[in-house]
Amino acid sequence: MVPDFIVKIEEKVKKLEFELKNELPKEIQRARELGDLSENAEYSAAKERQDLVSAQIATYKKRLAELRMVDFSKISKDAIGLGSTVRVVDVDTDKEIEYELVASEEADVPNGRISTTSPIGRSFMSKSEGDVVEVLTPGGRKEFDILGFTTIHDKV
């Protein structure tokens, strides 16, 4: 099983590599045909985009290498971890919240997708239903009561 976020990163790499190898050379060639390269904004923009795309590809490939080293079969089925969906109650507000613990590339806090490296995400790791978690966030101290969770294994 390959997690969705790895597939998404692989797709981004393929798209960027296509741009780097197919589209940008054509843009650079068109810009060269316009004449003097020293005052050619199109040429400069295309070369800058080429450098940016190359750097993005390198960053994504490095992250993929790191993620491929994770043995997802070793992620606990009995405790919260990467890929878990966690239902909690904010003890201060009595508001029920659902979070999905994701890799940093997938974090989308307004939509309840928090990174396992965020303060709240780290505090949930290896916990289970019934645990009370205290977290120091940039906004102050928060306390959560864990109502339940599903793991990455439950989603397969």
Secondary structure, DSSP 8 states (H G I E B T S, - for coil): ---HHHHHHHHHHHHHHHIIIIIHHHHHHHHHHTS-GGG-HHHHHHHHHHHHHHHHHHHHHHHHHHHHTS-GGGS-SSS--TT-EEEEEETTTTEEEEEEEE-GGG-BGGGTEEETTSHHHHHHTT--TT-EEEEEETTEEEEEEEEEEE-GGGG-
